[in-house]
Each structure stands twice: as C-alpha cells, then as structure tokens.
Amino acid sequence: MSQTTATNPVADSSPATSDEICYVVDDDASMRKSISRLLELEGFKVRAFGNPEDFLNEMATNHVRLVVLDIWMERMTGMELLAHLCARSPETRVIFITGHEDHAAEATVMRAGAAGFFLKPFDNEKFIAAVRDALKQP
C-alpha cells in the first residue's frame, strides 16, 4: 500500500470539541509527528504521546474518545495498552497502525473491537475516513 499526501483538506462543518481530540500513541517520533499533522490538517485536535505510560496518565484525568495506537512499541505493546483501555475506558475507540504485517495481531485486535487496522505507510484518505467513522460511533 502506498502512502498518499493530504491535499486541500475540507473543513468539517462542526468544530472539534474536547471529545473530538484524537490521541496518538507511537514510539516512532517521525510517524507520531506525521499522523498528528495529517489529523490537524483535517481539523482535529491532537494529543500525541511517545510513551504509553504517559498516555495512561493522561487518560486517568481526561476522557479519551479515540486513540490511534501503534501495535508494536518497545515499552508496552499496543495490545497491552488495549487491555488497559478495555478495563478503564471500554467506550474508547482504537485505530491500530503498524509497520509490520501481522495477520494474527490484526485478527486479535479487530476481534477485541478495534475501529481500524492500518499497515504503514497507509492510505491517508482511508485512514481519515476511519477516524471520522470512529468518532461518529457512540
């Protein structure tokens, strides 16, 4: 899959609210920055974390409606973080991203209720569509 670039983003008709913050957790700084920029270009507020523990601390005091989560991180895997999310905030929607094709991991997280699974580099339009769909769900 090849990565496309965002062009002429269409402004969403409704302003982003605190519930529409997209959280990004990825230990790869360049990927974290790239995803954050893409989301911001589409009008989303973004809070990005390189450390899963820092994200969990943030989640302890703030409602998290959507998180874009790298599945393979060194300090804590995305699946381990998903277990924390399911226990603390089962309504949080999760979109997984990964740089390694892993059908077993994809099947596992999708069965656990993930809103999406994308292999890096991913199609920006499909990714943004998944983000918008995840935020529309109750």
C-alpha positions in Angstrom: 0.0 0.0 0.0 1.5 3.4 -0.9 1.1 6.5 1.2 -0.7 9.4 -0.3 -0.5 13.0 0.8 -3.4 15.1 2.0 -4.4 17.8 -0.4 -6.8 20.6 0.2 -8.4 19.3 3.3 -12.1 20.0 3.6 -13.0 21.7 6.8 -15.5 19.8 8.9 -18.7 21.7 9.4 -18.7 21.2 13.2 -15.8 22.5 15.3 -13.7 19.9 17.2 -14.8 19.6 20.8 -12.7 18.2 23.6 -14.4 14.8 22.9 -13.1 15.0 19.4 -9.4 15.1 20.4 -7.5 12.4 18.5 -4.9 10.8 20.7 -1.9 9.3 19.0 0.5 6.9 20.8 3.5 5.8 18.8 7.1 5.5 19.9 8.4 6.5 16.5 8.7 10.3 16.7 8.6 10.8 12.9 5.4 8.7 12.5 3.8 10.4 15.5 4.5 13.8 14.0 3.3 12.8 10.6 0.0 11.3 11.9 -0.5 14.4 14.1 0.0 16.7 11.1 -2.4 14.7 8.9 -5.1 14.8 11.6 -4.6 18.5 12.3 -4.9 19.3 8.6 -8.3 17.6 8.7 -9.3 19.9 11.6 -8.9 17.5 14.5 -7.2 18.5 17.8 -4.4 16.1 18.5 -2.6 15.0 21.7 0.4 12.8 20.8 2.5 10.5 23.1 5.7 8.6 22.5 5.4 6.8 25.8 2.3 4.6 26.5 2.6 5.2 30.3 2.3 9.0 29.7 -0.8 8.3 27.7 -2.3 6.2 30.5 -1.6 9.1 32.9 -3.4 11.5 30.6 -6.3 9.0 30.3 -6.6 8.9 34.1 -7.8 12.6 34.1 -9.3 13.1 30.6 -12.0 11.4 28.6 -10.4 9.7 25.6 -12.9 9.0 22.8 -10.4 7.9 20.1 -6.7 6.8 20.1 -4.5 5.9 17.2 -2.2 3.3 18.6 1.0 1.7 17.2 0.7 -2.0 17.8 4.5 -2.7 18.3 6.2 -0.4 20.7 9.2 -1.2 22.9 7.9 -0.2 26.4 4.4 -1.6 26.1 2.7 -3.2 23.0 -0.4 -1.8 21.6 -2.3 -4.9 22.6 -1.1 -4.5 26.2 -2.3 -0.9 26.1 -5.6 -2.0 24.6 -6.1 -4.3 27.7 -5.7 -1.2 29.9 -8.2 0.7 27.7 -10.8 -2.1 27.8 -10.5 -2.1 31.6 -10.6 1.6 32.2 -12.5 3.1 29.3 -14.3 0.4 27.2 -16.1 3.1 25.1 -12.8 4.4 23.8 -12.4 3.7 20.1 -9.0 2.4 18.9 -7.4 2.5 15.5 -4.2 0.5 15.2 -1.2 1.2 13.0 1.8 -1.0 12.4 4.9 -1.1 10.3 4.9 -4.9 10.3 2.3 -7.1 8.6 0.9 -9.4 11.2 -2.4 -11.1 10.3 -2.7 -12.7 13.8 -2.3 -9.4 15.6 -4.8 -7.8 13.2 -7.3 -10.5 13.8 -6.9 -10.3 17.5 -7.3 -6.5 17.8 -10.2 -6.5 15.4 -12.0 -9.2 17.4 -11.3 -7.1 20.5 -13.3 -4.2 18.9 -10.7 -2.1 17.2 -12.2 0.5 14.8 -9.4 0.0 12.2 -6.1 -1.5 11.4 -3.6 0.1 9.0 -0.2 -1.0 7.7 2.3 1.8 7.4 2.6 3.6 5.1 -1.2 3.8 4.8 -3.7 5.5 2.5 -4.3 8.9 4.2 -7.9 9.1 2.8 -8.9 5.7 4.1 -7.3 6.5 7.5 -9.1 9.8 7.9 -12.4 8.1 6.9 -11.8 5.5 9.6 -11.1 8.3 12.2 -14.3 10.1 11.2 -16.3 6.9 11.4 -14.9 6.0 14.8 -15.8 9.4 16.1 -19.4 9.1 14.9 -19.9 5.9 16.9 -21.4 6.4 20.3 
